[in-house]
Amino acid sequence: MDFSDKNLLTVYLAAFMLLLSVAAVSILRQILKTQKIENALNKLEKKLKTERGTIPEYYELGSIYLEKKMFIQAIAMFKKAIKMEDGESPEMSPVYNALGYAYFGQEQYDLAIRQYKEAIKLEPEYVMAMNNLGHAYEQKKLPSQALDIYDRALEIEPDNETAKRRSESLRRRLVVSSK
């Protein structure tokens, strides 16, 4: 083995070690994130089994269930949070949006649309709920309603990438289908 072969071997070995290090760090970060979520899940589940929770606690637990794609459990938590609210405050709009997202995850688009609309009613400039509503309209094959809601989102937040991308796509499809 000559000198250049040893250098090449050293470079390959160093690159391999770097790749392994990056992979190890990524795996460790994912383990820590998962452990944090599981700890929060266990803590909230234990607390809410023994005592009545608060709106933020039901929302947090529902959000964890959503992240784990446990839609039925998430829906139950969001509904409990909504029952606790004694008025129509804008602070509840993320709960309605998350409830809509849970219904959307179960392909219950009509129920999702109803929840997204409620979130927007409570907070008229809630762009995330508008994007979700537009997506639900698309799934229901209602492109003109989806385009309208994406355009509304862009009026509020002109740099919103989701609304831009989806409205451009819908415009292209609507132009092609009208020819």
Long-range contacts (C-beta under 8 A, 24 or more apart in sequence): 37-64, 37-67, 37-68, 40-64, 41-68, 53-80, 54-84, 55-81, 55-84, 55-85, 55-91, 55-92, 55-95, 58-84, 59-94, 59-95, 59-98, 62-95, 62-98, 62-99, 62-102, 63-98, 65-102, 66-98, 66-101, 66-102, 66-105, 69-105, 71-102, 71-103, 71-105, 71-106, 72-106, 74-98, 74-99, 74-102, 75-99, 75-102, 75-103, 78-102, 88-121, 88-122, 89-122, 90-122, 90-123, 92-122, 93-118, 93-119, 93-120, 93-122, 93-123, 93-126, 93-129, 94-119, 95-119, 96-122, 96-129, 97-126, 97-128, 97-129, 97-132, 100-129, 100-132, 100-133, 100-136, 101-132, 104-132, 104-135, 104-136, 104-139, 107-139, 109-136, 109-139, 109-140, 110-140, 112-136, 113-137, 113-140, 125-156, 127-153, 127-156, 127-157, 127-160, 127-163, 130-156, 130-163, 131-160, 131-162, 131-163, 131-166, 134-163, 134-166, 135-166, 138-166, 138-170, 143-170, 143-173, 143-174, 144-174, 146-170, 147-171, 147-174
